[in-house]
Amino acid sequence: MTYLVCFLFLSVILFYRLRQKQVERIAFTDALTGGMNDTAFRAAYEKLAARMEPSTYAVVFLNIKGFKFINEYFGSAAGNDTLKYIYSKLIRHICTGEIAARDNSDCFFLCLKEHSKEAIRYRLQKMTVDINSFNASSDIEYQFTILQGIYLVDDPKLDVTIVLDRARTACRQRHGTDPCSFFHPEMAKQMQLEYELNTMFEDSIKKRDFQIYLQPKVRLADLTLSGAEALVRWIHPDKGMICPSDFIPLFEENGKICRLDLYVYETVCAYLHKRIEQQKDLFPISVNLSRAHFKDLNFLRKFSELKAKYGIPDGMIEFELTEYSFLDKQQREMVKNCIKQMHRLGFHCALDDFGVGYSALALLKDFDVDTIKLDRQFFVDMTNPKAQTIISGFIEISEKLGIHLVAEGIETKEQMELLKQFHCEMVQGYYFSKPLTIDEFEKWKDTMQKQKVFK
């Protein structure tokens, strides 16, 4: 009996240990590549750092440029096969005492026993060449571009999260055509700025530090106001005016842009509601809508509820989508359905930065947009005959399709006169007005109506 009890006891312990190892293996293994996952990489790095000499290692963040193209055009299965293939190539170049792992997406982390920039560049170049070696035996002509952010580990005691963030930041703040970027102290300042902006966001929303500026759209036929675009400005009590280029891309990346878009939209609704109460005439206002919203199938419900709450008539709010919102094939059908839903709910839809991508005309065929906003780059050199032909062609196409057209970034009288000759419907830009506070806009509008200053 004693032997049986001992046997059962030992069996339970053995089973528990085997089970624990199995759980640990699952927890530390990337299901796709079969190698280390992010959690395992962090644990392995911390173990390595405990005995690491200063200035002997580097952590590398690898981002596969254009990976979405593979998912979109060849399907998610091909995308997964590609990630497995890339990992298999990377692991061939990893030496004893080094680490490689996938970062839960289409990115990878490496920890290399190198501290010389030249040596790191050389090894990463060899990895890239090896990854692209499939071209030699394949009918597919495709080159992977591997963007690389490197942090040289001078202090092994630095927290692993900070180390990984610095490698990722180096990749994100890469400049020019060089795929390789090394972290430097200036990037730390940018990281600190981003941290501060994220920390200040909620408080600034509550205190209404984000203010709405309106830039007029002018109808060229009679030089009257045809609408306005709402632009957000962050005026912080301590930091002053914060540049949109500092916070818009950041909030696009971390998802806060959805909250900010809704804030801007509600502020516009409140402004239009006030004009209704004051029995003033209404005019359409366009608000920017990030493609991040399309991750939520029901995102328009909140916008529709606010429209009803403030009693905004149909056709007074227009959502501006950038061309990039349409490029993700997995989202295309959803975007198409959302535009139809926008129309059912009484909203209009504009395609912003029209013409900057390669599929502009195809978008007009496939998506039922109400307005296109011709990008400012077309008007930089309007003396160019080719530019004139392209501009007049877009104007003619929009007329035939029954789509409104706005020329953006108009700053000179020469630009305006030429657009008049082409029968352009609307223009927006500094020639007529910079973005204005709501009070400034009201004065501008009154002046325009009373004095007809443009005539």
C-alpha positions in Angstrom: 0.0 0.0 0.0 2.9 2.4 0.9 4.5 1.7 -2.5 1.3 2.4 -4.3 0.8 5.7 -2.5 4.5 6.7 -3.3 4.0 5.7 -6.9 0.8 7.8 -7.2 2.4 10.7 -5.5 5.5 10.6 -7.8 3.2 10.2 -10.9 1.2 13.3 -9.9 4.5 15.3 -9.4 5.8 14.1 -12.8 2.5 14.9 -14.5 2.5 18.4 -12.9 6.0 19.1 -14.1 5.4 17.9 -17.6 2.2 19.9 -17.7 4.1 23.0 -16.4 6.8 22.6 -19.1 4.1 22.3 -21.8 2.4 25.5 -20.6 5.7 27.3 -20.5 6.5 26.0 -24.0 3.2 27.3 -25.3 3.6 30.7 -23.4 7.1 31.2 -24.9 6.6 29.9 -28.4 5.4 31.8 -31.4 2.6 29.7 -32.9 3.4 30.9 -36.4 7.2 30.5 -36.7 7.7 27.9 -34.0 10.5 30.1 -32.5 10.6 32.5 -29.7 7.7 34.9 -29.2 7.9 38.4 -27.7 7.6 37.2 -24.1 10.4 34.7 -24.6 12.7 37.3 -26.2 12.2 39.6 -23.3 13.0 36.8 -20.8 16.0 35.6 -22.8 17.3 39.2 -23.1 17.0 39.9 -19.4 18.9 36.6 -18.6 21.6 37.6 -21.2 21.8 41.2 -19.9 22.5 39.9 -16.3 25.9 38.7 -17.5 26.4 41.1 -20.4 29.5 43.3 -20.6 28.7 47.0 -21.5 29.0 47.9 -25.2 29.0 44.3 -26.5 25.5 43.8 -27.8 23.0 45.5 -30.1 19.2 45.1 -30.3 17.7 45.3 -33.8 14.1 46.0 -34.8 13.2 44.7 -38.3 10.2 46.0 -40.1 9.2 44.4 -43.4 8.3 47.3 -45.6 5.2 46.8 -47.8 4.2 43.6 -46.0 0.5 44.6 -46.3 0.9 44.3 -50.1 1.5 40.5 -49.7 -1.5 40.0 -47.5 -3.7 42.1 -49.8 -2.7 40.6 -53.1 -1.8 37.1 -52.2 -3.9 36.4 -49.1 -3.2 36.0 -45.4 -2.0 32.4 -45.9 0.8 33.7 -48.2 1.5 36.4 -45.6 2.0 33.8 -42.9 4.2 31.7 -45.1 6.3 34.8 -45.8 6.8 35.5 -42.1 7.8 31.9 -41.5 10.2 32.1 -44.5 11.8 35.3 -43.2 12.2 33.9 -39.7 13.8 30.8 -41.1 16.4 32.9 -43.0 17.0 35.2 -40.0 17.7 32.3 -37.6 20.4 31.0 -39.9 22.4 34.1 -39.2 22.0 34.0 -35.4 25.1 32.9 -33.6 25.5 31.3 -30.2 24.5 33.7 -27.4 22.2 35.7 -29.7 18.4 35.9 -29.9 15.7 36.3 -32.6 12.0 36.5 -32.3 8.9 37.7 -34.1 7.1 40.7 -32.5 3.5 39.6 -32.7 3.0 41.0 -36.1 5.1 41.5 -39.3 8.2 42.7 -37.4 11.1 40.9 -35.7 13.6 41.6 -32.9 17.2 40.5 -32.9 19.8 40.7 -30.2 23.3 40.5 -31.8 26.7 40.2 -30.1 27.9 43.2 -32.0 28.6 46.8 -31.2 30.4 48.0 -34.3 28.0 49.9 -36.7 29.9 48.6 -39.7 29.7 45.0 -38.5 26.0 45.3 -37.8 25.3 46.8 -41.2 27.3 44.1 -42.9 25.4 41.3 -41.0 22.0 42.9 -41.7 22.8 43.3 -45.3 23.7 39.6 -45.6 20.4 38.7 -43.9 18.5 40.9 -46.4 20.3 39.3 -49.4 19.6 35.8 -48.1 15.9 36.7 -47.6 15.7 37.9 -51.2 17.5 34.9 -52.6 14.2 33.2 -53.4 14.1 35.5 -56.5 16.9 33.4 -58.1 14.5 30.3 -58.4 11.2 32.1 -58.5 9.0 33.6 -61.2 7.9 36.3 -58.8 9.9 39.4 -59.1 9.7 40.9 -55.6 12.3 42.4 -53.4 11.8 42.7 -49.6 13.0 45.9 -48.1 13.9 45.4 -44.5 13.8 48.6 -42.4 16.2 48.3 -39.5 16.3 50.2 -36.2 19.3 49.5 -34.0 20.0 50.3 -30.3 23.6 49.8 -29.2 23.4 48.5 -25.6 25.8 50.6 -23.6 24.0 49.9 -20.2 23.0 46.2 -19.8 20.9 47.3 -16.7 18.5 49.3 -18.8 15.0 47.9 -18.7 14.2 45.6 -21.6 11.1 47.6 -22.5 13.1 50.7 -22.9 15.7 48.9 -25.0 13.1 47.5 -27.4 11.3 50.9 -27.6 14.6 52.6 -28.5 15.3 50.1 -31.3 11.7 50.5 -32.6 12.0 54.3 -32.3 15.2 54.2 -34.4 13.4 52.4 -37.1 10.4 54.7 -37.0 12.5 57.9 -37.1 14.7 56.6 -40.0 15.4 59.3 -42.6 16.2 59.1 -46.3 16.7 55.9 -48.3 19.1 54.2 -45.9 17.2 51.2 -44.4 19.5 51.2 -41.4 19.0 53.7 -38.5 20.9 53.8 -35.2 19.3 55.2 -32.1 20.8 58.5 -30.8 20.0 60.8 -27.9 17.9 63.2 -30.1 15.5 60.3 -30.6 15.1 60.0 -26.8 13.9 63.6 -26.8 11.2 62.5 -29.4 10.3 59.6 -27.2 9.9 61.9 -24.2 7.8 64.3 -26.3 5.5 61.4 -27.4 5.2 60.2 -23.8 4.3 63.7 -22.6 1.7 64.2 -25.4 0.1 60.8 -24.6 0.0 61.7 -20.9 -1.6 65.2 -21.5 -4.2 63.9 -24.0 -7.1 63.0 -21.7 -6.7 66.1 -19.6 -6.6 68.3 -22.7 -9.8 66.7 -24.0 -11.6 67.4 -20.7 -10.3 71.0 -20.5 -11.0 71.6 -24.3 -7.4 72.5 -25.0 -8.0 71.2 -28.5 -9.6 74.0 -30.5 -11.3 74.0 -33.8 -10.1 76.2 -36.7 -12.1 76.6 -39.9 -10.6 77.2 -43.3 -13.1 78.5 -45.9 -13.9 76.8 -49.2 -14.8 79.4 -51.9 -17.0 78.8 -55.0 -15.1 80.3 -57.9 -18.1 81.0 -60.1 -19.4 83.8 -57.8 -16.7 84.0 -55.1 -19.1 83.0 -52.3 -18.6 80.7 -49.3 -19.4 77.1 -50.2 -18.3 75.5 -47.0 -15.3 75.0 -44.6 -12.9 72.4 -43.4 -12.6 71.9 -39.6 -8.9 71.6 -38.5 -7.8 70.8 -35.0 -5.2 72.9 -33.1 -3.8 71.9 -29.7 -3.2 74.9 -27.5 -1.9 73.7 -24.2 -1.8 76.1 -21.2 1.9 75.2 -20.4 3.3 74.0 -23.8 1.5 76.5 -26.0 0.7 75.7 -29.6 1.6 72.0 -30.3 2.3 71.3 -33.9 -0.2 68.9 -35.5 2.7 67.0 -37.1 3.8 66.1 -33.6 0.6 64.7 -32.3 -1.6 63.6 -35.3 0.8 60.7 -36.5 1.3 59.7 -32.9 -2.4 59.4 -32.2 -2.9 57.7 -35.5 -0.5 55.1 -34.3 -1.8 54.5 -30.8 -5.6 54.8 -31.6 -6.2 58.1 -29.7 -7.1 59.7 -33.1 -10.6 58.1 -33.0 -11.4 59.9 -29.7 -9.9 63.2 -31.1 -11.9 62.9 -34.4 -15.1 62.4 -32.4 -14.2 65.5 -30.2 -13.7 67.6 -33.3 -16.9 66.3 -34.9 -19.0 67.1 -31.7 -17.5 70.6 -31.5 -18.5 71.2 -35.1 -22.0 69.9 -34.4 -22.3 72.3 -31.4 -21.2 75.2 -33.6 -23.8 74.4 -36.3 -26.4 74.0 -33.6 -25.6 77.4 -32.2 -26.0 78.9 -35.7 -29.4 77.2 -35.9 -30.5 78.7 -32.6 -29.3 82.1 -33.7 -31.3 81.7 -37.0 -28.1 82.1 -39.0 -27.6 80.4 -42.4 -25.8 77.1 -42.4 -23.0 75.9 -44.6 -21.4 72.4 -45.0 -18.4 71.7 -42.8 -16.0 68.8 -43.5 -14.2 66.9 -40.7 -11.3 64.5 -41.1 -12.0 60.8 -40.4 -9.0 58.6 -39.7 -8.9 55.1 -41.3 -8.4 53.8 -37.7 -12.2 54.1 -37.3 -12.8 51.3 -39.8 -11.6 48.7 -37.3 -15.0 49.2 -35.6 -17.9 48.1 -37.8 -20.4 50.3 -35.9 -18.3 53.4 -35.5 -20.8 55.6 -37.4 -23.5 55.0 -34.8 -21.8 57.5 -32.4 -21.6 60.1 -35.1 -25.2 59.6 -36.1 -26.4 59.9 -32.5 -24.5 63.2 -32.0 -26.0 64.5 -35.3 -29.5 63.8 -34.0 -28.6 65.2 -30.5 -27.6 68.6 -32.0 -30.4 68.6 -34.6 -28.0 68.9 -37.6 -29.8 68.8 -41.0 -28.7 66.2 -43.6 -25.9 67.3 -45.9 -24.2 69.7 -43.4 -21.4 67.4 -42.3 -18.9 65.9 -44.8 -16.4 63.2 -43.8 -13.0 63.6 -45.4 -11.1 60.3 -46.0 -7.6 60.1 -47.2 -6.7 57.9 -50.2 -4.8 55.6 -47.8 -8.2 54.6 -46.2 -9.0 52.8 -49.4 -5.7 51.0 -50.0 -6.1 48.1 -47.5 -7.9 45.4 -49.5 -9.3 43.8 -46.4 -11.0 47.1 -45.6 -12.2 48.1 -49.1 -15.6 46.5 -48.9 -16.1 47.8 -45.4 -15.2 51.3 -46.5 -17.5 51.0 -49.5 -20.4 49.9 -47.2 -19.6 52.7 -44.7 -19.9 55.3 -47.5 -23.3 54.0 -48.4 -24.2 54.1 -44.7 -22.9 57.7 -44.4 -25.3 58.7 -47.2 -28.2 56.9 -45.5 -27.5 58.7 -42.3 -27.4 62.1 -44.1 -23.6 62.6 -44.3 -21.5 63.4 -47.3 -18.1 61.9 -48.1 -15.0 63.5 -49.6 -11.8 61.9 -50.8 -8.9 64.0 -49.5 -5.4 64.3 -51.1 -6.8 63.0 -54.3 -4.2 62.1 -56.9 -1.3 61.4 -54.6 -1.6 57.6 -55.0 -1.6 55.3 -57.9 -5.2 54.2 -57.9 -7.0 57.6 -57.8 -9.2 57.1 -60.9 -10.1 53.5 -59.9 -11.3 54.9 -56.5 -13.8 57.1 -58.4 -15.1 54.1 -60.2 -15.5 51.9 -57.2 -16.5 54.3 -54.4 -19.5 56.6 -54.3 -17.8 59.8 -53.0 -19.5 63.2 -53.2 -16.4 65.3 -53.4 -12.7 65.0 -54.4 -10.1 67.4 -53.0 -7.3 67.7 -55.5 -3.9 67.6 -53.8 -1.9 70.8 -53.5 1.1 69.2 -55.3 -0.7 69.7 -58.6 -0.7 73.5 -58.2 3.0 74.0 -57.3 4.0 74.6 -60.9 0.9 75.5 -62.9 2.9 76.9 -65.8 3.8 73.3 -66.6 1.6 72.2 -69.6 1.4 68.6 -68.4 0.2 69.8 -65.0 -2.5 72.0 -66.6 -3.6 69.0 -68.7 -3.9 66.8 -65.7 -5.8 69.4 -63.6 -8.2 70.2 -66.4 -8.7 66.5 -67.0 -9.6 65.8 -63.3 -12.0 68.8 -63.4 -13.7 67.5 -66.5 -13.9 63.9 -65.1 -15.5 65.2 -61.9 -18.1 67.2 -63.8 -19.1 64.2 -65.9 -19.3 62.0 -62.8 -21.3 64.5 -60.9 -18.7 64.8 -58.2 -17.8 68.1 -56.5 -14.1 69.2 -56.8 -12.1 71.3 -54.4 -8.6 72.5 -55.3 -6.5 72.6 -52.2 -3.5 74.7 -51.3 -4.3 77.7 -53.5 -2.0 80.6 -52.5 -1.7 82.9 -55.5 -3.9 84.9 -57.8 -2.3 83.2 -60.9 -3.4 79.8 -59.6 -6.9 81.1 -58.9 -7.3 82.7 -62.4 -6.1 79.6 -64.2 -8.5 77.4 -62.2 -11.3 79.8 -63.2 -10.4 79.2 -66.8 -10.6 75.4 -66.2 -14.1 75.9 -64.6 -12.9 74.6 -61.2 -15.8 74.5 -58.8 -14.3 75.3 -55.4 -10.9 76.3 -54.0 -9.4 76.2 -50.5 -6.1 77.9 -49.4 -4.3 80.8 -48.0 -5.1 83.0 -51.0 -8.6 83.5 -49.5 -7.9 82.7 -45.9 -5.7 80.7 -43.5 -7.5 78.4 -41.0 -9.3 80.7 -38.5 -10.7 80.4 -35.0 -14.5 80.2 -35.0 -14.7 83.9 -33.9 -12.3 85.0 -36.6 -14.2 82.9 -39.2 -17.5 84.6 -38.2 -15.9 88.0 -38.8 -14.4 86.8 -42.1 -17.7 85.5 -43.3 -19.6 88.7 -42.4 -16.9 90.8 -44.1 -17.1 88.7 -47.2 -20.9 88.9 -47.4 -21.1 92.6 -46.7 -18.2 94.0 -48.7 -17.8 91.3 -51.4 -14.1 91.8 -50.8 -13.0 89.3 -53.5 -14.8 91.1 -56.3 
